[in-house]
């Protein structure tokens, strides 16, 4: 079997300098006379380049880094070439280039922001009544919907890779909630906490390496709640509404006001827990 010929050459492009006056460093890979050229995305001042040695002159950090890269690239390419020969596989310059840059590997599934939130929301919905309240799940679903709208508006995309989620997107989401959705400060913070939970999940699973919330802090505004007086409650209690639906809403409101139950607690009460006396008053029946 005829042995393959192999050579690698590094050179600079003097004819087309970069804006900073430096020249791009390129690499030629030649196998059996066929050659491919690759820009290695490094540059150097043309006056510091020695074509005879295929390396940079001087002891500056940039020259040393470039020379180390070139030396490591030669070693890696020779290793790839030798492995392919040992496996008796057909070798081409293009194949060496692809293996050197990892382009021959199957691309990994790109994890995206909206899909990740949807997976999280599906898990939360399955735990409603156990670990989560329905209203919490609905908030996460609203957060996902608003983020999707923002991404469509700002980036013209349906979704974003998690690796592109950064501080700019976080701040844009805050601005979007305040301007487009007219959310007040405390409501904005609730949605931001939903997003932060997703980014913390991504950090824990090493889907991202940098926290996009670094340096971003939110402060809730203190809410001073005013309470209805007894006279105001009685006015609502005795008010006659023409629509049955409105009368039911009034009765539930009065019921919650006198019992101290939150609206969500009243909503979850089974019908058999509430009884009406002969005077039309609502009462909670004690469970047996």
C-alpha positions in Angstrom: 0.0 0.0 0.0 1.4 3.4 -1.1 2.2 5.6 1.9 0.3 9.0 2.0 2.3 12.2 1.8 1.4 14.8 4.4 2.6 18.4 5.1 1.4 21.4 7.0 2.6 25.0 6.3 1.8 28.2 8.2 2.1 31.6 6.5 0.6 35.1 6.7 -1.5 37.1 4.2 0.5 40.3 3.5 -1.7 41.4 0.6 -4.8 41.9 2.7 -4.0 43.4 6.1 -6.6 43.8 8.9 -7.8 47.2 10.1 -5.2 47.1 12.9 -2.4 46.7 10.4 -1.8 43.0 11.3 -1.8 40.1 8.9 -4.0 37.0 9.3 -2.1 33.7 9.9 -3.2 30.8 7.7 -2.5 27.1 7.5 -2.0 24.9 4.4 -2.7 21.2 4.9 -1.4 19.1 2.0 -2.1 15.4 1.5 -1.0 13.6 -1.6 -0.6 16.9 -3.4 -4.1 18.1 -2.7 -4.2 21.2 -0.4 -6.8 23.0 1.7 -6.2 26.5 3.2 -7.6 27.6 6.6 -7.5 30.9 8.4 -6.7 30.0 12.0 -8.2 33.3 13.3 -4.9 34.6 14.6 -2.9 37.6 13.4 0.5 39.2 13.8 2.4 42.3 12.8 4.0 41.4 9.4 7.4 42.7 10.6 7.4 40.1 13.4 6.8 37.1 11.1 9.5 34.7 10.0 8.4 32.7 7.0 11.5 30.6 7.1 10.8 29.4 10.6 7.0 29.7 10.2 6.7 31.4 13.5 6.6 34.9 15.1 9.8 36.7 16.2 10.3 38.1 19.7 9.2 37.2 23.2 6.0 39.2 23.5 3.0 37.5 24.9 1.2 37.6 21.5 4.2 36.1 19.7 4.6 33.3 22.3 0.9 32.5 22.2 0.9 32.3 18.4 4.0 30.1 18.3 2.6 27.8 21.0 -0.6 27.4 19.0 1.3 26.6 15.8 3.5 24.0 17.6 0.4 22.4 19.2 -1.4 22.4 15.8 1.5 20.6 14.1 1.5 17.9 16.9 -2.3 17.5 16.7 -2.4 17.2 12.9 0.4 14.6 12.9 -1.5 12.6 15.6 -4.7 12.7 13.5 -2.8 11.7 10.4 -1.0 8.8 12.1 -4.3 7.5 13.7 -6.0 7.5 10.3 -3.1 5.6 8.7 -3.1 3.0 11.5 -6.8 2.5 10.9 -6.2 2.2 7.2 -8.8 4.9 6.4 -8.7 7.0 3.3 -7.0 10.3 4.1 -7.6 13.7 2.5 -6.6 17.2 3.4 -10.2 18.2 3.9 -10.7 15.3 6.4 -7.6 16.3 8.4 -9.0 19.9 8.5 -12.4 18.8 9.7 -11.0 16.5 12.4 -8.6 19.2 13.5 -11.4 21.7 14.1 -13.9 19.0 15.3 -16.2 19.6 12.3 -16.5 15.9 11.7 -18.4 15.3 14.9 -22.2 15.1 15.1 -23.5 18.5 16.3 -24.9 18.4 19.8 -28.5 19.4 20.4 -28.6 23.1 21.0 -30.6 23.7 24.2 -32.8 26.8 23.9 -34.4 29.2 26.3 -38.1 28.8 25.4 -37.9 25.0 25.1 -36.1 24.8 28.5 -38.9 27.0 30.1 -41.5 24.7 28.5 -39.9 21.6 30.0 -39.8 23.3 33.4 -43.4 24.4 33.1 -44.6 20.9 32.1 -42.9 19.4 35.2 -44.4 22.1 37.5 -47.9 21.5 36.0 -47.5 17.8 36.8 -46.8 18.8 40.4 -49.8 21.1 40.9 -51.4 20.4 44.2 -48.2 18.8 45.5 -45.3 21.2 45.2 -46.9 24.0 43.2 -50.1 26.1 43.1 -51.8 26.5 39.8 -51.4 30.3 39.9 -47.6 29.8 40.1 -47.6 27.6 37.0 -49.6 30.1 35.2 -47.1 32.8 36.0 -44.3 30.7 34.5 -46.4 30.2 31.4 -47.0 33.9 31.1 -43.3 34.5 31.6 -42.5 32.1 28.7 -45.1 33.7 26.5 -43.7 37.2 27.1 -40.1 36.1 26.6 -41.1 34.5 23.3 -42.8 37.8 22.2 -39.6 39.8 23.2 -37.3 37.4 21.3 -39.5 37.6 18.2 -39.6 41.4 18.4 -35.9 42.0 19.3 -34.1 39.3 17.5 -36.6 38.1 14.8 -36.3 34.5 16.0 -38.7 32.0 17.6 -36.2 31.0 20.3 -32.6 31.7 21.5 -29.8 29.3 22.5 -29.2 29.4 26.2 -25.6 30.4 25.5 -26.9 33.7 24.1 -28.9 34.5 27.2 -27.0 37.4 28.8 -27.5 40.6 30.8 -28.7 42.5 27.7 -31.6 40.1 27.3 -32.4 40.3 31.1 -32.5 44.1 31.0 -34.5 44.1 27.7 -37.1 41.7 29.3 -37.5 44.1 32.3 -38.0 47.1 30.0 -40.4 45.1 27.8 -42.6 44.1 30.8 -42.8 47.7 32.0 -43.4 49.3 28.6 -45.2 46.7 26.4 -47.1 44.9 29.2 -47.6 47.8 31.6 -46.5 45.7 34.6 -45.8 47.5 37.9 -42.4 47.0 39.6 -43.4 44.2 41.9 -45.1 42.3 39.1 -42.0 42.7 37.0 -39.9 41.3 39.8 -42.1 38.2 39.9 -41.5 37.5 36.2 -37.8 38.2 36.6 -37.6 35.6 39.4 -39.2 33.1 37.0 -36.5 33.8 34.5 -33.8 33.7 37.1 -35.0 30.2 38.2 -34.5 29.0 34.6 -31.0 30.5 34.3 -30.0 29.0 37.7 -31.2 25.6 36.4 -29.1 26.1 33.3 -26.0 27.0 35.5 -26.6 23.9 37.7 -26.7 21.7 34.7 -23.7 23.4 33.0 -25.8 24.4 30.0 -24.4 27.9 30.5 -21.2 29.0 32.2 -22.0 32.6 33.1 -24.9 33.9 35.2 -26.7 36.6 33.1 -28.1 38.2 36.3 -24.6 39.1 37.6 -24.7 42.8 38.6 -28.5 43.0 38.2 -30.6 43.6 41.3 -34.3 44.3 41.8 -36.0 45.9 44.7 -39.7 45.4 45.5 -41.8 48.4 46.4 -43.5 48.3 49.8 -47.2 47.9 49.3 -49.5 49.6 51.8 -52.8 47.8 51.7 -56.0 49.6 52.7 -58.8 47.7 54.3 -62.5 48.3 53.9 -64.4 49.5 56.9 -67.4 47.7 58.3 -69.7 50.3 56.8 -68.1 49.8 53.4 -68.5 46.0 53.6 -72.1 46.3 54.6 -72.8 48.7 51.7 -71.5 46.0 49.3 -73.4 43.3 51.2 -76.7 45.1 50.9 -76.1 46.2 47.3 -78.6 44.7 44.9 -77.1 43.8 41.5 -79.3 42.9 38.6 -77.0 40.2 37.2 -76.8 36.8 39.0 -73.1 36.5 38.0 -72.3 39.8 39.8 -74.3 38.8 42.8 -72.2 35.6 43.1 -69.0 37.6 42.8 -70.3 39.9 45.6 -71.1 37.0 47.9 -67.7 35.3 47.4 -66.0 38.6 48.1 -68.0 39.2 51.3 -67.5 35.6 52.3 -63.7 35.9 51.9 -63.7 39.3 53.7 -65.5 37.9 56.8 -63.7 34.5 57.0 -60.2 35.9 56.2 -59.7 33.3 53.5 -57.6 34.3 50.5 -59.4 34.2 47.1 -57.3 31.2 46.0 -58.4 29.3 49.2 -62.0 30.1 48.5 -61.6 29.0 44.9 -60.3 25.6 46.0 -63.1 25.0 48.4 -65.4 22.1 47.3 -69.1 23.0 46.9 -70.1 20.8 49.8 -68.0 22.9 52.2 -70.2 25.9 51.7 -73.8 26.0 52.8 -76.4 28.7 52.7 -78.9 29.3 55.5 -82.5 30.4 55.2 -81.5 34.0 55.3 -79.1 33.6 52.3 -76.0 33.7 54.4 -73.0 31.6 53.4 -71.3 29.4 56.0 -68.3 27.0 56.0 -69.3 23.5 57.0 -66.7 21.8 59.3 -65.4 18.6 57.8 -66.3 15.4 59.8 
